[in-house]
Amino acid sequence: MAIPEVLRNRDFTLYWGGVILSQIGTRGAVAANLYQVYQLTGSTAQVGLVGLAQAVALLVLSPLGGIYADRLDRRRLLQVTQCLALLVAAGLAVVTLADAATVWTVVVSSLLATAAATFDQPARQALIPAMVPKDRLVDAFALLNPSRELAVLTGPALAGLLIAAGGPGAVYVFDAVTYGVLVVVLAVLRVPQLAVDEERRSLLASLREGVGYIGRRPVVWQLMGLDLAATVFGAYRVLLPAFAEDVLHVGATGYGLLSAAPSAGALIGSVWVFKLVRTARSGHLVLWGTAAYGLAVVGLAQSRVFPVAIVMALALGAADALATTVRHAAVQVETPDTLRGRVSAIYQMCSRGGPAIGDTVIGALAGVTGPVLALTLGGLVPAAVSGLSAARSRTVRDYSVRKARPAAT
């Protein structure tokens, strides 16, 4: 298979590789957070506190991160956020290795790391157009989801092995190292300056401009709604420790494999996703992908043997990759450079805040009903919302990423 043209770009490829490595560390640390809290408490409801901490940081700080991503040098902003996240990871590693960690130590560390990421993620997205020609932007953004899935695949699997070998503290050490690598990568990039928002308006006025732009683009906010339906109600990761320990009885290593399987499914289908997202049927793909994701979550919930659970996890990963790639590419392609940070931040509140809220909601529901029923009910929601969206509106159903153009600001 030919290498995508966008990967022949030296700066984009170097940046893409550094981001993947950093995300591997981050995803491994999140998996370790969830497992460590469950290990300390044996409570799925308290595991949900990790998601609650992430949700608070994302929902409160994401708009501010987007505003500054449109106002400041995005590369320098990224370096600062990576350094702050490095310090948080190193601090948690020291406390954990000293056997002094508590539930609140883990939860507060998760909140601080996510707070840094709320400034990090909008700047990461907004930096890409400075490295990639406009006619390759769709291809660049279509590569982001497979790279994210590679991180979600490798990070939890590595976390499972490191937890088995040296406990969660070993995962946090690795996380700190990956942040350091990305700081170095950012220092050697050759990145021209993108257009920024130079008007000295208040923070609220700047945010209002970003929200107003989304409100005028129905396809953007409808795609965000589909994202929320899937990520809030199909939040399966918070229950994987309970499934691994109490339902499937496969321990830490099995937990790592189960956590990684959805990303393996996404990577297996990534070649087809990369081709399909460029077709005129993009809207159909996101609707079918969202529905299939919900049904695969139900299948995972009903699994009683490990191989079947792995197959269901692979299937939901492939479906998620299909839907997420279209949603992500559409939001980025529909947005002008000067608004990209703010729109990316608002989208981040759905794409990353949704799973964090979902961890809390589904974790709490599982504390009442048990993990099997909670995940079964949750998985039915995105399937139903996708069907309703297809029946009631042509906005998403007829959408094509390749034909999209940003509207005037």
C-alpha positions, 0 to 999 in steps of 0.5 A: 500500500502506498504511503499517504502523501501527507506523511511525506511531509517531514514536519507533519510526520515528526509531529504526528509521531511525537503526538502518538508517543505522548498519547500512548503514555497518556492513555496508559496513565488513564488505564492505570488510574482506573485500575489503581482506584478499583484496586484501592476500593473495589468500587466501580462508583469510585472508579467513576470519580476519575471520569468526573475529575476529567469532566470537570477540567474539560468542561470548565477549562476547554473554552479557555484553552480554545481561546488561547490556542487562537491568540498565542503561538500554538507551538509554545503553548503546547510545550508549556502544557507538555511540561506541566503534564510531565510534572503531574505524571512524575509526581504521581509516579513518586507517590505511587512508588512510595506506596503512599497513593490514595484515591484522592491522589489519583483523582486530583492527578487526573484532574490536573493532567486533564486541565493541562490537556484542555489547553493542549488539544485545541492547540494540537489540532490548530497547529496542523494547518501550518504544516499541511497544504489545504488540499491535504487537510482532510487526509491529515485529519483522517489520519488522526483517529487511527493514530489516537487508536494506536495510542489507545491500543498500545497504552492500555496494553502496555499499562497492563504489562507494566502494572503486572511487573511494577504496579501503576507507578511504572506506568506513570514514569513512562508517561512522564518520559513521553511528555518529555519526548514531545517537548523536544519534538516541538522544539525542532519543528519548522512551523510557519505562523498561522493566522490568529485572532488578533482582536483584543476582545474579552474572553467571553466575546471570543468564546461567543464568536466560536459558539456562534459559528457552530450554531450557524453550521448545523452539520457541526452541532449535529455531529457533536450531538451524535458524538455525545450520545455515543461517548456518554451512554456507551462509556464502556472503559470505566466498567472494564476493570469490573468485567475483567476481575468479576465477570470474565476473571482474567486479571490485570493482563486480561484487563490490558488486552480488553482495554486495547482491543477496541483500538486494535479493531480501529486499526484493523479497519483504518485503511478502509476508514481512510478511503471511505472518509473521502467519499461522498457518503460520509454522512451515511458512514457516521450514522451507520458507524454510530449505530454499530458502535452502540450495538457492539457495546451491547454485545460486549456487555452480554459477553460471558467468555473472554474471546467473545468479549474481545471480538465485541471490543474489536467490533466496537473499535472499528465502528467507533473509528468509522464514525469518529473519523468523519466527525473529526474531519468534518469539524476541522474542515468546516472551520476557518483558521482564526476560529479553529482553536475555539471550535476544536475546544468546543468539540473537545468538550464533546469528544473528550468530555463526553467519555469523562461524563459517561464514566461517571454516569455509567459507573454510578449506574453500574453501582446500582444495577451491576455492570452488565445491565448498565452497559447494555442500556447505555449501548442502546442509546447511540443506536437509537439516536443514530436511527432518529437522526437519519429519519428526521434530517438530511443534514448529516445523512447527505453530508460529504467531507470532501465537498466541505468548505469553511463558512465566512466568520 
